[in-house]
Amino acid sequence: MRDHGLCQHCLKEKQIMTADMVHHLREVKEAWHLRLTLSNLVSLCNACHNREHG
């Protein structure tokens, strides 16, 4: 809801893409306690999420 279902990385590039998933800025395996903290989450499309994880 916060990101209106849009990929936040694409928006920075002035493109409109639907977000397919929520990305953890700090990975869950490193920061389990932040897994549901909104400031640790960002909505991304599949392509941007794949770029984040290589």
C-alpha angles and dihedrals in degrees: 000000000000092000094038091237092293130128106252095205092053091048090058086058090048093251126128114224130158114247112240098185147006117253124209110225090204107038118249092235089059100037111022091164090063096051093109100028108119094218088060094052132078131176114239139173118240094260094052092044090052090051090053092054099035 
